[in-house]
Amino acid sequence: MFNDNPELKAKLRRRLWKGFDLFNQTLTEINAATNEAISRISLQIQDESNIRRSLRHSFLDDLLCQINEGVSILEQLVDRSIQLEPARNTRFQGKFLLFIRNLACQLSCALQASFHCTCKHRICLQLERRSPDIVPGDTGDDSVKYIGFHLALSYKGPSKNPDIISSQDTMWSDVFAKPSPISRPETLNITIQPKLKDHLKASKGNNSPIYSRYRSSPVNGSAKLQANSVELKSVVNHPQRSTRTVDLCQSITQPIEPGTETAFGIIFDASTPETYTYHVSSVILSKYRTQCGRTITSLNEVLGQNSRYMILSEQDRLKLAAVISSNLLQLHGSRWMPKVIRSQDVYLIQSEDDPICDRFFVMQTLPNKAGPCAEENTELSSMRNQALFYLGVLLIELAFGKSFELLRSERDRSSTGSQFFADYRTAKRLEDQVKSFIGPSYGSAVSRCIDGEFHGRGVGLEDKDLSHDVYAGVVALLEKELEG
């Protein structure tokens, strides 16, 4: 019905989901009944003497009844779709974020493999809100068309003083990485019926890229090969598998013309059988975000009010809360995200005279530091999911626009015990204040992170069910508060 208008068809599928086929079938039946009614009326008009008698006998009753029933079905499908849409979006958003998690892990490995150097680089991934644009039947390859990652990569620029190496400026290159699925190797099967001597000759030839093997088993259901059949299989490898990954260390240092986009090439993790490659290109954002003159400021410093020119409005903080909580699910378990995220782990990268605080990043460095990384407090890991707890702490900081240290009372500072118990005591004191200060949805999200039902399951965010419930019970509430 909609083959001549694929854009409208796609929109209806996104709205109706599984009800689209019934919607399309019903609309086709209504259209057929309408055409039949027009045909009957045309025939009656040709014989004027029968018009009055035909109208008296209601010669269109069956068609009108069919059309009315069809319209009623369409209305029910649309109404039901509208009712189910919020729950459906929540359910599929959780699955979508897990799909992003796999892509982010692959991207991290691909980036590390693409720096063929021993230079020091900061690799920063922009935190973004993502929504699935998929319908039933879509695969990961269908979803990946709408996904991209914005990165900021640092490198050392020319030295101000050639005699002093430390005088080099840190410069930045904005990069966009677009995942692309790798086509599976193409296989060509040819079945022939050779003579016995030919079969023996073919079995000895093992130097050819086309190989043979004896087959007597059924193929394709009912189709069978005869006893002496030979199957020839030619495997054509995809050319991308032999493509050498681009050297980003050299690519990002090249000068870029303003207003242009430069394609660097393809990166992938050569150490594992890759599922996706990443097409990397430069991005020119604005005159405020040139390659040089930027500084890295942690969110903790911004909230600590050390930089007075960087002021986050309440709307900015609500947006950032939704973005960070969503990215905790997107990036958990990858090198991008620490096991316990704090405001010190989220960064703003921009020039000092740029007042716009709209792009926040998580960061990893190259070469990788060989040392102990920040882990959870193991003595309390059985009592609290600390990844969620410290997300709640970060949400409290964003609610009040202050760092957690500034929110501690004198009693909190003087309390004895571990750092976690001190943080827990402060968070519990502020929990109710968040609800009245920001709103009930935001407050409920904080409560579930600090001391909610998610902490009693004994599993982490690597568990798919917990990740889905955290999206529905935390991220979705923050997005609701933001949109409300």
GUVEX-373832 format. One record per residue (C-alpha): residue in one letter; x, y, z. Coordinates in steps of 0.02 Angstrom, whole numbers, padded with zeros to 5 digits, always signed. Layout:
BEGIN
aXYZ;...
% end
This chain:
BEGIN
m+00000+00000+00000;f+00144+00118+00042;n+00275+00052-00078;d+00270+00215-00177;n+00302+00317-00019;p+00441+00233+00083;e+00460+00382+00199;l+00277+00373+00254;k+00292+00185+00270;a+00443+00201+00385;k+00353+00329+00494;l+00200+00217+00511;r+00308+00067+00557;r+00393+00167+00694;r+00225+00222+00761;l+00128+00058+00746;w+00266-00073+00767;k+00187-00246+00755;g+00018-00170+00714;f+00082-00102+00549;d+00044-00260+00448;l-00137-00264+00509;f-00150-00076+00478;n-00086-00098+00301;q-00201-00246+00266;t-00354-00155+00335;l-00316+00001+00235;t-00298-00104+00078;e-00469-00182+00111;i-00547-00011+00138;n-00471+00050-00024;a-00539-00103-00117;a-00713-00078-00043;t-00711+00105-00091;n-00662+00064-00270;e-00800-00066-00279;a-00927+00061-00216;i-00871+00186-00349;s-00887+00050-00482;r-01065+00005-00427;i-01119+00186-00426;s-01046+00212-00600;l-01146+00064-00667;q-01308+00129-00591;i-01283+00302-00663;q-01277+00227-00838;d-01456+00164-00814;e-01553+00313-00746;s-01713+00212-00728;n-01631+00100-00598;i-01556+00238-00488;r-01707+00267-00377;r-01746+00080-00362;s-01564+00038-00324;l-01546+00172-00192;r-01706+00109-00111;h-01631-00064-00096;s-01468+00004-00019;f-01352-00080-00143;l-01199-00010-00049;d-01242-00072+00126;d-01116-00215+00127;l-00975-00105+00067;l-01014+00037+00187;c-01018-00087+00331;q-00848-00154+00278;i-00776+00021+00267;n-00845+00070+00439;e-00771-00087+00518;g-00604-00051+00438;v-00600+00129+00500;s-00642+00066+00675;i-00495-00055+00668;l-00377+00083+00613;e-00433+00195+00757;q-00405+00054+00883;l-00232+00018+00815;v-00179+00200+00826;d-00253+00223+01001;r-00169+00065+01064;s-00003+00115+00989;i-00010+00284+01077;q-00047+00199+01243;l+00094+00073+01225;e+00225+00193+01158;p+00300+00251+01325;a+00323+00073+01391;r+00385+00014+01222;n+00513+00153+01209;t+00577+00116+01384;r+00594-00069+01346;f+00687-00047+01183;q+00792+00099+01245;g+00869-00015+01376;k+00915-00143+01244;f+00981-00007+01131;l+01100+00060+01264;l+01172-00115+01286;f+01203-00119+01098;i+01294+00049+01113;r+01399-00026+01253;n+01468-00159+01135;l+01506-00029+01002;a+01594+00084+01128;c+01705-00060+01187;q+01753-00100+01007;l+01786+00084+00970;s+01902+00097+01120;c+02007-00050+01058;a+02005+00017+00880;l+02068+00188+00937;q+02210+00114+01037;a+02261+00007+00887;s+02259+00160+00773;f+02394+00258+00867;h+02557+00186+00800;c+02666+00287+00917;t+02729+00310+01094;c+02667+00490+01106;k+02553+00546+01245;h+02374+00570+01190;r+02211+00603+01279;i+02065+00515+01197;c+01901+00594+01251;l+01728+00529+01208;q+01583+00651+01211;l+01436+00603+01321;e+01275+00604+01220;r+01092+00558+01238;r+01044+00424+01114;s+00874+00360+01059;p+00842+00206+00952;d+00767+00233+00780;i+00718+00052+00751;v+00565-00054+00716;p+00529-00240+00742;g+00639-00345+00630;d+00784-00222+00628;t+00954-00298+00662;g+01107-00218+00738;d+01165-00174+00563;d+01003-00077+00536;s+01023+00019+00700;v+01205+00063+00673;k+01160+00176+00526;y+01100+00308+00649;i+01246+00297+00771;g+01405+00399+00779;f+01533+00448+00911;h+01607+00621+00936;l+01786+00622+01000;a+01917+00750+01051;l+02096+00690+01028;s+02246+00783+01098;y+02421+00795+01028;k+02576+00900+01054;g+02593+01047+00938;p+02750+01140+00884;s+02865+01199+01023;k+02864+01381+01071;n+03047+01362+01111;p+03138+01226+01012;d+03264+01205+01152;i+03130+01164+01281;i+03024+01011+01245;s+02899+01052+01383;s+02852+01213+01295;q+02746+01119+01169;d+02563+01168+01162;t+02428+01038+01186;m+02316+01044+01034;w+02151+00959+00999;s+02069+00879+00849;d+01882+00849+00845;v+01842+00684+00763;f+01683+00591+00714;a+01687+00400+00712;k+01549+00313+00615;p+01531+00124+00639;s+01500+00018+00486;p+01462-00169+00483;i+01584-00282+00394;s+01508-00388+00258;r+01522-00573+00285;p+01638-00669+00168;e+01549-00716+00008;t+01538-00901-00027;l+01505-00975-00198;n+01447-01157-00201;i+01455-01257-00362;t+01403-01440-00369;i+01461-01551-00511;q+01451-01738-00546;p+01629-01794-00590;k+01689-01963-00639;l+01781-02064-00507;k+01953-02027-00584;d+01916-01841-00589;h+01861-01847-00407;l+02025-01928-00356;k+02123-01794-00449;a+02024-01655-00369;s+02049-01725-00195;k+02239-01719-00218;g+02246-01538-00274;n+02266-01445-00111;n+02361-01292-00173;s+02212-01208-00254;p+02108-01077-00163;i+01959-01177-00222;y+01950-01337-00124;s+01843-01492-00140;r+01772-01618-00021;y+01670-01774-00036;r+01485-01753+00003;s+01349-01884+00024;s+01237-01795+00150;p+01073-01704+00109;v+01085-01523+00054;n+00947-01391+00061;g+00813-01503+00133;s+00746-01622+00001;a+00882-01587-00127;k+01015-01725-00122;l+01181-01751-00205;q+01229-01913-00287;a+01360-02025-00210;n+01507-01963-00313;s+01463-01777-00310;v+01594-01646-00274;e+01558-01477-00195;l+01671-01333-00242;k+01672-01188-00122;s+01756-01022-00162;v+01776-00904-00014;v+01799-00721-00058;n+01864-00623+00089;h+01798-00448+00116;p+01930-00319+00065;q+01910-00224+00229;r+01990-00365+00326;s+02157-00335+00241;t+02148-00147+00257;r+02279-00075+00374;t+02208+00040+00506;v+02247+00224+00485;d+02380+00304+00596;l+02281+00435+00691;c+02436+00509+00771;q+02490+00572+00600;s+02315+00611+00536;i+02257+00726+00676;t+02413+00834+00669;q+02382+00884+00488;p+02314+01061+00462;i+02129+01070+00422;e+02049+01201+00313;p+01909+01296+00402;g+01736+01238+00351;t+01795+01075+00276;e+01784+00895+00331;t+01932+00779+00305;a+01912+00591+00300;f+02055+00509+00394;g+02014+00329+00349;i+01958+00169+00434;i+02005+00104+00606;f+01969-00065+00686;d+02040-00181+00816;a+02156-00294+00719;s+02186-00411+00867;t+02010-00484+00863;p+01887-00537+00728;e+01805-00369+00703;t+01618-00347+00682;y+01621-00162+00641;t+01747-00044+00567;y+01745+00142+00607;h+01757+00277+00475;v+01848+00423+00554;s+01840+00603+00493;s+01882+00775+00559;v+01749+00894+00623;i+01759+01084+00630;l+01638+01139+00765;s+01655+01328+00776;k+01782+01468+00787;y+01779+01449+00977;r+01837+01269+00963;t+01993+01277+00858;q+02133+01151+00872;c+02228+01249+01005;g+02194+01353+01159;r+02085+01230+01254;t+02094+01176+01434;i+02024+01024+01524;t+01912+01062+01672;s+01829+00926+01774;l+01645+00939+01818;n+01699+00938+02000;e+01797+01098+01972;v+01649+01180+01885;l+01532+01132+02027;g+01664+01184+02152;q+01642+01361+02088;n+01828+01382+02058;s+01791+01443+01881;r+01661+01578+01900;y+01638+01605+01715;m+01578+01424+01697;i+01402+01426+01765;l+01282+01284+01731;s+01099+01334+01733;e+00972+01220+01814;q+00913+01162+01642;d+01094+01125+01592;r+01118+01023+01750;l+00958+00924+01722;k+01013+00885+01545;l+01186+00834+01604;a+01110+00721+01738;a+01009+00627+01606;v+01160+00617+01491;i+01281+00550+01623;s+01159+00420+01691;s+01122+00360+01515;n+01307+00349+01473;l+01341+00248+01630;l+01235+00112+01549;q+01310+00143+01376;l+01492+00135+01430;h+01493+00022+01584;g+01628-00109+01575;s+01728-00018+01442;r+01890+00080+01460;w+01789+00240+01442;m+01698+00223+01607;p+01776+00195+01779;k+01690+00067+01889;v+01634+00207+02003;i+01600+00372+01915;r+01621+00536+02006;s+01614+00717+01952;q+01805+00711+01941;d+01788+00587+01796;v+01683+00700+01684;y+01774+00836+01587;l+01739+00998+01497;i+01860+01035+01354;q+01853+01211+01284;s+01942+01377+01274;e+01941+01489+01427;d+01838+01624+01341;d+01703+01501+01285;p+01556+01515+01407;i+01456+01373+01328;c+01461+01217+01436;d+01369+01095+01324;r+01498+00960+01283;f+01560+00847+01421;f+01679+00701+01399;v+01750+00547+01480;m+01935+00517+01450;q+02068+00385+01432;t+02253+00414+01400;l+02384+00337+01287;p+02498+00251+01320;n+02395+00160+01451;k+02456+00188+01627;a+02517+00028+01705;g+02458+00048+01882;p+02313+00013+01998;c+02152+00091+01939;a+02015+00160+02048;e+01911+00015+02108;e+01756-00003+02212;n+01766-00009+02401;t+01774-00199+02412;e+01730-00207+02596;l+01558-00137+02557;s+01529-00208+02383;s+01412-00339+02454;m+01306-00205+02537;r+01290-00076+02399;n+01306-00066+02212;q+01432+00075+02221;a+01422+00116+02035;l+01240+00163+02064;f+01273+00243+02233;y+01402+00364+02166;l+01291+00401+02017;g+01165+00457+02148;v+01299+00564+02230;l+01337+00645+02062;l+01151+00677+02034;i+01143+00764+02203;e+01290+00874+02153;l+01202+00922+01991;a+01038+00954+02081;f+01115+01087+02194;g+01250+01145+02073;k+01387+01116+02202;s+01522+00987+02231;f+01489+00855+02363;e+01622+00928+02477;l+01531+01096+02480;l+01369+01007+02524;r+01439+00920+02679;s+01386+00986+02847;e+01503+01007+02995;r+01429+00850+03070;d+01462+00754+02908;r+01643+00810+02909;s+01670+00760+03089;s+01595+00586+03071;t+01709+00437+03095;g+01717+00282+02988;s+01759+00247+02807;q+01742+00373+02667;f+01595+00275+02598;f+01497+00290+02761;a+01533+00477+02766;d+01470+00493+02587;y+01318+00386+02626;r+01273+00492+02776;t+01283+00653+02675;a+01184+00579+02532;k+01044+00517+02645;r+01030+00688+02726;l+01014+00774+02557;e+00900+00645+02477;d+00735+00721+02532;q+00795+00897+02495;v+00823+00850+02313;k+00639+00804+02291;s+00579+00972+02352;f+00719+01069+02266;i+00708+00991+02091;g+00553+00881+02079;p+00479+00711+02123;s+00543+00617+01970;y+00722+00677+01995;g+00708+00640+02181;s+00645+00463+02150;a+00791+00430+02032;v+00914+00488+02166;s+00830+00382+02300;r+00842+00225+02194;c+01027+00256+02165;i+01068+00293+02347;d+00966+00164+02438;g+00842+00083+02320;e+00789-00093+02273;f+00930-00110+02146;h+01058-00135+02284;g+00990-00301+02346;r+01012-00404+02189;g+01195-00448+02210;v+01236-00410+02027;g+01316-00263+01938;l+01271-00163+01785;e+01344-00298+01675;d+01181-00390+01710;k+01058-00352+01569;d+00903-00358+01679;l+00976-00236+01805;s+01035-00119+01667;h+00861-00119+01592;d+00780-00084+01761;v+00904+00056+01797;y+00857+00137+01633;a+00671+00124+01672;g+00689+00173+01855;v+00825+00307+01845;v+00865+00370+01670;a+00684+00377+01612;l+00636+00475+01768;l+00775+00601+01739;e+00721+00622+01558;k+00542+00646+01616;e+00598+00782+01737;l+00698+00864+01597;e+00554+00863+01474;g+00427+00917+01605;
% end
